[in-house]
Amino acid sequence: MKKVIVLLSGGMDSATLLWLAKREFDKVWAISFDYGQRHRVELKYAKELARLAGVEEHIVVEMPIYRTIKGSALIDESVEVPSADYPENEPPVTTVPMRNLNFLAIAGAFADSLEIDHIGIGVHALDTPYPDCRPEFISSAESAINAGSVLTAKNKVRIHVWAPFLGMSKRDIALLGKELGVPYEKTYSCYRGTEPPCGECPTCRQRAEALEGIV
């Protein structure tokens, strides 16, 4: 039986991954994180998406450690979320240090406990300014998870970090989501955390471009 636990933020990429997982796997879990993010409202959307998808369980993990880390616009209220596009050759100010490494490690712990052999993450080509969204990070994280996994050590079962959107554009993901019937009206992507979304931050702008003519 194929099983997966999907990192679910409440945004369009992770929602598309969740719907793809429903098609590709027999049992699907979702995991979301409350790490003091400015856009914590996304968790409300994640919970609704998990309900609509009919997952086995939606796990919400609190990570208060990030409330003490400064310098990222997503967790430090003194740093402004920009309106400009992401820089091309350096991590943007919205980078949260080691976020995906921590997310994958915690998802790996649940994978061990629940005997799940896949962890899904929706990173893609436009995320590459973020150090923890690159292919080399994904492969390295998978190696580390398996090196520390009880499931791997005891049962010789390899845990795979499933990142099917690597190399895809956000537009590609949106088109796939349309095919899968993803309810994009139930997703949330604004880094400023406003309702309605600001429409100006980089993630709002990327979302609008990707979904143009689709929804």
C-alpha positions as CSV (number, residue, x, y, z in Angstrom):
1,M,0.0,0.0,0.0
2,K,1.4,3.4,-1.1
3,K,1.3,6.0,1.7
4,V,2.4,9.6,1.8
5,I,2.4,12.5,4.3
6,V,2.2,15.9,2.5
7,L,3.5,19.2,3.8
8,L,0.4,21.4,3.5
9,S,0.8,25.2,3.9
10,G,-2.6,26.2,2.5
11,G,-1.1,27.7,-0.7
12,M,-1.7,26.7,-4.3
13,D,1.4,24.6,-4.6
14,S,0.9,22.4,-1.6
15,A,-2.9,22.1,-2.4
16,T,-2.0,20.8,-5.9
17,L,0.5,18.4,-4.3
18,L,-2.2,17.1,-2.0
19,W,-4.7,16.5,-4.8
20,L,-1.9,14.8,-6.9
21,A,-1.2,12.6,-3.8
22,K,-4.8,11.6,-3.7
23,R,-4.4,10.3,-7.2
24,E,-1.0,8.7,-6.8
25,F,-1.2,7.1,-3.3
26,D,-3.6,4.8,-1.4
27,K,-3.5,6.7,1.9
28,V,-2.7,10.4,2.4
29,W,-1.8,12.3,5.5
30,A,-1.3,16.1,5.7
31,I,1.0,18.0,8.0
32,S,1.0,21.8,8.6
33,F,3.2,24.0,10.8
34,D,2.4,26.9,13.1
35,Y,5.9,28.6,13.4
36,G,4.8,32.1,14.2
37,Q,4.5,33.1,10.5
38,R,3.1,36.5,9.7
39,H,0.6,34.8,7.4
40,R,-0.7,32.3,10.0
41,V,-4.1,32.7,8.4
42,E,-2.9,30.1,5.9
43,L,-3.5,27.4,8.5
44,K,-7.2,28.0,8.3
45,Y,-7.1,27.3,4.6
46,A,-4.9,24.2,5.2
47,K,-7.4,22.8,7.5
48,E,-10.2,23.2,5.0
49,L,-8.2,21.7,2.2
50,A,-7.3,18.7,4.3
51,R,-11.0,18.3,5.1
52,L,-12.0,18.5,1.4
53,A,-9.3,16.1,0.4
54,G,-10.4,13.6,3.0
55,V,-7.0,12.8,4.4
56,E,-6.4,10.1,7.0
57,E,-5.3,12.8,9.5
58,H,-4.3,16.4,9.4
59,I,-1.4,17.1,11.8
60,V,-0.7,20.6,12.9
61,V,2.7,21.1,14.6
62,E,3.6,24.1,16.7
63,M,7.2,25.3,16.3
64,P,7.7,28.2,18.8
65,I,11.4,28.3,18.2
66,Y,11.0,30.4,15.1
67,R,9.4,33.2,17.2
68,T,12.9,33.9,18.6
69,I,14.7,34.1,15.3
70,K,15.1,37.5,13.7
71,G,15.7,38.8,10.2
72,S,13.1,37.0,8.1
73,A,10.1,39.0,6.9
74,L,7.9,36.0,7.5
75,I,8.6,35.7,11.2
76,D,10.0,39.1,12.2
77,E,7.4,41.8,12.4
78,S,10.2,44.5,12.2
79,V,11.1,43.4,8.7
80,E,8.8,44.4,5.8
81,V,7.5,42.0,3.2
82,P,8.7,43.5,-0.1
83,S,6.5,44.3,-3.1
84,A,9.3,43.8,-5.6
85,D,10.1,40.4,-7.3
86,Y,12.4,38.0,-5.6
87,P,16.2,38.7,-6.2
88,E,17.7,36.4,-8.8
89,N,21.1,35.5,-7.2
90,E,20.5,35.6,-3.4
91,P,18.0,34.3,-0.9
92,P,15.0,36.7,-0.5
93,V,14.3,38.5,2.8
94,T,11.3,36.1,3.2
95,T,13.7,33.2,3.7
96,V,13.0,31.4,7.0
97,P,16.3,29.7,8.0
98,M,16.3,25.9,7.8
99,R,12.5,25.9,7.5
100,N,12.1,23.0,5.1
101,L,14.8,21.0,6.8
102,N,12.9,21.2,10.1
103,F,9.6,20.5,8.4
104,L,10.9,17.4,6.6
105,A,12.6,16.2,9.8
106,I,9.4,16.5,11.8
107,A,7.4,14.9,8.9
108,G,10.0,12.1,8.9
109,A,9.3,11.5,12.6
110,F,5.6,11.0,11.8
111,A,6.5,8.9,8.8
112,D,8.5,6.6,11.1
113,S,5.7,6.4,13.6
114,L,3.0,5.8,11.0
115,E,5.2,3.6,8.7
116,I,4.8,6.0,5.8
117,D,7.4,5.7,3.0
118,H,6.9,9.1,1.2
119,I,7.0,12.7,2.4
120,G,5.6,15.2,-0.1
121,I,6.8,18.7,-0.5
122,G,5.7,21.2,-3.2
123,V,8.9,23.0,-4.0
124,H,9.3,24.1,-7.6
125,A,11.5,26.0,-10.1
126,L,10.5,29.5,-9.0
127,D,11.4,28.6,-5.4
128,T,15.1,28.2,-6.3
129,P,16.2,31.5,-4.6
130,Y,15.4,29.7,-1.4
131,P,18.4,27.5,-0.4
132,D,16.1,24.8,1.0
133,C,14.1,24.5,-2.2
134,R,16.9,23.3,-4.5
135,P,17.2,19.8,-5.8
136,E,20.5,19.3,-4.0
137,F,18.7,20.1,-0.7
138,I,15.9,17.6,-1.4
139,S,18.3,14.8,-2.1
140,S,20.5,15.6,0.9
141,A,17.4,15.8,3.2
142,E,16.2,12.4,2.0
143,S,19.6,10.9,2.7
144,A,19.6,12.4,6.2
145,I,16.1,11.2,7.0
146,N,16.9,7.6,6.0
147,A,20.2,7.7,7.9
148,G,18.2,8.5,11.1
149,S,15.0,6.5,10.4
150,V,13.8,3.7,12.6
151,L,11.6,2.5,9.7
152,T,14.6,2.3,7.5
153,A,16.9,0.7,10.1
154,K,14.3,-1.9,11.3
155,N,12.3,-2.7,8.2
156,K,14.7,-1.8,5.5
157,V,12.1,0.6,4.0
158,R,13.4,3.7,2.4
159,I,11.6,7.0,3.0
160,H,11.4,9.0,-0.2
161,V,11.1,12.8,-0.3
162,W,8.5,13.2,-3.0
163,A,9.0,16.5,-4.8
164,P,7.3,16.1,-8.2
165,F,7.3,19.8,-9.0
166,L,11.0,20.3,-9.1
167,G,11.8,21.8,-12.5
168,M,8.2,22.9,-13.0
169,S,7.0,26.5,-13.2
170,K,4.1,27.8,-11.1
171,R,2.1,28.0,-14.2
172,D,2.7,24.3,-14.9
173,I,1.5,23.5,-11.4
174,A,-1.6,25.6,-11.9
175,L,-2.4,23.8,-15.1
176,L,-2.0,20.4,-13.4
177,G,-4.2,21.6,-10.6
178,K,-6.9,22.5,-13.0
179,E,-6.7,19.0,-14.4
180,L,-6.9,17.6,-10.9
181,G,-9.8,19.8,-9.8
182,V,-7.9,21.6,-7.1
183,P,-10.3,24.2,-5.4
184,Y,-7.9,27.2,-5.8
185,E,-10.5,29.5,-4.3
186,K,-9.9,27.6,-1.0
187,T,-6.1,28.3,-1.0
188,Y,-4.1,31.3,0.4
189,S,-0.8,32.6,-0.7
190,C,-0.2,36.1,0.7
191,Y,3.0,36.6,2.8
192,R,1.5,39.7,4.4
193,G,-1.3,37.7,6.0
194,T,-4.1,40.0,5.0
195,E,-7.6,39.0,4.1
196,P,-8.2,39.7,1.2
197,P,-4.6,39.1,0.1
198,C,-2.5,42.2,-0.5
199,G,-1.9,41.5,-4.2
200,E,1.5,43.2,-4.1
201,C,4.0,40.8,-2.4
202,P,6.0,38.4,-4.5
203,T,3.9,35.4,-3.7
204,C,0.7,37.2,-4.5
205,R,2.1,38.3,-7.8
206,Q,3.4,34.9,-8.7
207,R,0.0,33.3,-7.9
208,A,-1.9,35.8,-10.0
209,E,0.4,35.2,-13.0
210,A,0.1,31.4,-12.6
211,L,-3.6,31.3,-12.3
212,E,-4.4,33.9,-15.0
213,G,-7.2,32.4,-17.2
214,I,-7.5,29.3,-15.0
215,V,-9.7,30.6,-12.2
